[in-house]
């Protein structure tokens, strides 16, 4: 297995652990959408790295993770879950 594949596997495993450990339901919801965004960003970054080995893929992962978190906050705020 190549180094990139190990990094993808490690990111997915870390996200699974993050999703499994949540003290309250509201936080679990936020972490789930953050994790989903991070997984999507990791897959996109993996593909980008395969196309161009010199590309820095960390910003892709961070942006997609943040997009998932913002989406969760917007949805939770609209439903009145957080406040």
HUZIWO-V744838 format. One record per backbone hydrogen bond with DSSP energy under -0.5 kcal/mol. CO is the residue of the C=O (numbers start at 1). NH is the residue of the N-H. Records with the same first field share a line. If there is no record, write none. Layout:
CO: NH / NH
This chain:
2: 6
3: 7
4: 8
5: 9
6: 10
7: 11
8: 12
9: 13
10: 14
11: 15
12: 16
13: 17
14: 18
15: 19
16: 20
17: 21
20: 22
24: 28
25: 29
26: 30
27: 31
28: 32
29: 33
30: 34
31: 35
32: 36
33: 37
34: 38
35: 39
36: 40
37: 41
38: 42
39: 43
40: 44
41: 45
42: 46
43: 47
44: 48
45: 49
46: 50
47: 51
48: 52
52: 55
55: 57
57: 61
58: 62
59: 63
60: 64
61: 65
62: 66
63: 67
64: 68
65: 69
66: 70
67: 71
68: 72
69: 73
70: 74
71: 75
72: 76
73: 77
74: 78
75: 79
76: 80 / 81 / 82
